[in-house]
């Protein structure tokens, strides 16, 4: 196996010799700068590839200060304000927002802003802008609540603000320019040409990122107020609204983006207007970025996109991403989900993951390298499962290398991980691993948001999300093909023939469960027929949920369960007996359903695999909350799971549910490791098997090859064992 290459490390002009030593130990062939550092002038003497962080719209304060009308805007909504009497109400627009980050954009308020009575949900037209960030609303009604949708200017880049506060910086605060202004965009292109001329020692332009930041604004204490990895409010501006109307033939309104304070997060079913606005933004971003990429390519340099910061409008799985003609993508690796999200992006030559920890003082504590090593191991082991299914082409780190170098145990462990990463890449490469089934995740977004479901911030745990996020994390390392399909895909084209199992996961009314899509009889009957013909449907949380026809779950008959809303309490429910099953055969401890769901009951004929019954009841009817169920439906099968946070046992349970639901139980024990805390991958093209131990303890397992031949194995902690076919 190779012992050099595929690794990127940070450096700075004050740590050249130290960088060379660590590059040699880790086999690094690329170096990069980071926010707050500068590349050494002789960087090409250190590594074959030199990445330079490049900010397209932030940091040029000399231009921004002379063109204050051309700063970027952000579309915001005030918190609801209560009118305590009839008559007039004055609303302070930036109350609750950071005055360091935001200031007013006073361009034609009457045209672009909107005021709403949120009690009646009606727009209010009787208002005036008083100046100084205040709106006076007349004709208000006592004890109604009112909000204002308005434009502010983004006077401090969101990422730099976060880094500045985190690291106690004392440097110039970066303003943010709006490239929709012709003069500013010409200046941006001129900056790009000058950068190419002044950076002959750089061969990769690492765009961090392009034009519009994900939705990140701070509150009056300079703490994060809104954090939406997929949010579009920072793309919105009066200029964008005018261009949209010209291109699409109708006027976009602030409420079409703000959406009553949801800001059209990707948890909401997108409206036609919002999808049009997304497409409009994507086309503009890709067209604009292409001009910059062409400048970089003309100088013989590669163009790399960081999937973070100002990535909004690029939509890597969308229709326009290819038009940017990028060479590479790089992104932060939070776990298996982000590995797959990055590694499967089309239309680029290579994919890189930035692993944790970031070399910042918030992880590297003086005299104690334990936390840094623990985070490194946790991040790597979690990501490695997904790497076996679809590996990244490169890995890297960010931050201050000189800080990490003070911890020799960390440096040595990182070197071992770099070698292990190269082993996986050499064995897998572009080879497709063996898969025993094909699974499609069904939601409103489909392929466009592949591997991005149930995120808010970047793969952080949220109480309402982790029980569902675990489904994607489990899938990222399982021996199955994974696709993402939308309800519109099914309605337009039917269900692809190679799909064995469909998974619908999420809360009632969200874009992930489907909401009003389940009011469509064509969709419901199409899926019933498909399952009855021999396929599988797995529902997690509140799948197929839409209150109609006496049911909440519109495919309750397929799943074998429904959720009681109180409307049918008078109907006795007797199916409460817990049964052993193929799906639960590997469970050795109590199953973790995360937040789970309450009041789910089993229909007649369904098999209850797990149920929670309160000790307050001694009856054998109308008690218990079903957590796991299986149901025969014609030649196919349905499975219900109340929630699935990621852990090895849950991952194995999901694998068993997949194979059982599509009648492929016998196929599961191929390229398979019996111990649930291990995973196995087989690459037919290279004839190699990888069996991994996902724990920091020695594990025993039985490994089966694709022909069913068994081998007892003992796996060292956190290790990978290789076998040849």
HELIX and SHEET records of a PDB file:
HELIX    1   1 UNK A   16  UNK A   26  1                                  11    
HELIX    2   2 UNK A   43  UNK A   45  5                                   3    
HELIX    3   3 UNK A   61  UNK A   66  1                                   6    
HELIX    4   4 UNK A   68  UNK A   70  5                                   3    
HELIX    5   5 UNK A  109  UNK A  112  1                                   4    
HELIX    6   6 UNK A  158  UNK A  167  1                                  10    
HELIX    7   7 UNK A  182  UNK A  198  1                                  17    
HELIX    8   8 UNK A  233  UNK A  235  5                                   3    
HELIX    9   9 UNK A  238  UNK A  248  1                                  11    
HELIX   10  10 UNK A  254  UNK A  258  1                                   5    
HELIX   11  11 UNK A  259  UNK A  261  5                                   3    
HELIX   12  12 UNK A  272  UNK A  298  1                                  27    
HELIX   13  13 UNK A  321  UNK A  324  5                                   4    
HELIX   14  14 UNK A  336  UNK A  343  1                                   8    
HELIX   15  15 UNK A  370  UNK A  389  1                                  20    
HELIX   16  16 UNK A  401  UNK A  404  1                                   4    
HELIX   17  17 UNK A  408  UNK A  428  1                                  21    
HELIX   18  18 UNK A  446  UNK A  449  5                                   4    
HELIX   19  19 UNK A  466  UNK A  477  1                                  12    
HELIX   20  20 UNK A  487  UNK A  493  1                                   7    
HELIX   21  21 UNK A  515  UNK A  519  5                                   5    
HELIX   22  22 UNK A  521  UNK A  532  1                                  12    
HELIX   23  23 UNK A  556  UNK A  559  1                                   4    
HELIX   24  24 UNK A  582  UNK A  584  5                                   3    
HELIX   25  25 UNK A  648  UNK A  661  1                                  14    
HELIX   26  26 UNK A  665  UNK A  667  5                                   3    
SHEET    1   A 9 UNK A   7  UNK A  10  0                                        
SHEET    2   A 9 UNK A  30  UNK A  32  1                                        
SHEET    3   A 9 UNK A  49  UNK A  54  1                                        
SHEET    4   A 9 UNK A 204  UNK A 207  1                                        
SHEET    5   A 9 UNK A 302  UNK A 306  1                                        
SHEET    6   A 9 UNK A 328  UNK A 332  1                                        
SHEET    7   A 9 UNK A 350  UNK A 354  1                                        
SHEET    8   A 9 UNK A 394  UNK A 396  1                                        
SHEET    9   A 9 UNK A   7  UNK A  10  1                                        
SHEET    1   B 3 UNK A  73  UNK A  77  0                                        
SHEET    2   B 3 UNK A 145  UNK A 154 -1                                        
SHEET    3   B 3 UNK A  81  UNK A  82 -1                                        
SHEET    1   C 3 UNK A  73  UNK A  77  0                                        
SHEET    2   C 3 UNK A 145  UNK A 154 -1                                        
SHEET    3   C 3 UNK A 102  UNK A 104 -1                                        
SHEET    1   D 4 UNK A  73  UNK A  77  0                                        
SHEET    2   D 4 UNK A 145  UNK A 154 -1                                        
SHEET    3   D 4 UNK A 114  UNK A 117 -1                                        
SHEET    4   D 4 UNK A 122  UNK A 124 -1                                        
SHEET    1   E 3 UNK A  87  UNK A  92  0                                        
SHEET    2   E 3 UNK A 134  UNK A 140 -1                                        
SHEET    3   E 3 UNK A 127  UNK A 131 -1                                        
SHEET    1   F 2 UNK A 215  UNK A 218  0                                        
SHEET    2   F 2 UNK A 224  UNK A 228 -1                                        
SHEET    1   G 7 UNK A 481  UNK A 486  0                                        
SHEET    2   G 7 UNK A 438  UNK A 443  1                                        
SHEET    3   G 7 UNK A 501  UNK A 506  1                                        
SHEET    4   G 7 UNK A 536  UNK A 541  1                                        
SHEET    5   G 7 UNK A 636  UNK A 641  1                                        
SHEET    6   G 7 UNK A 625  UNK A 633 -1                                        
SHEET    7   G 7 UNK A 607  UNK A 612 -1                                        
SHEET    1   H 2 UNK A 545  UNK A 548  0                                        
SHEET    2   H 2 UNK A 551  UNK A 553 -1                                        
SHEET    1   I 2 UNK A 561  UNK A 563  0                                        
SHEET    2   I 2 UNK A 600  UNK A 602 -1                                        
SHEET    1   J 3 UNK A 672  UNK A 673  0                                        
SHEET    2   J 3 UNK A 699  UNK A 704 -1                                        
SHEET    3   J 3 UNK A 710  UNK A 715 -1                                        
SHEET    1   K 3 UNK A 678  UNK A 683  0                                        
SHEET    2   K 3 UNK A 688  UNK A 693 -1                                        
SHEET    3   K 3 UNK A 720  UNK A 724 -1                                        
END                                                                             
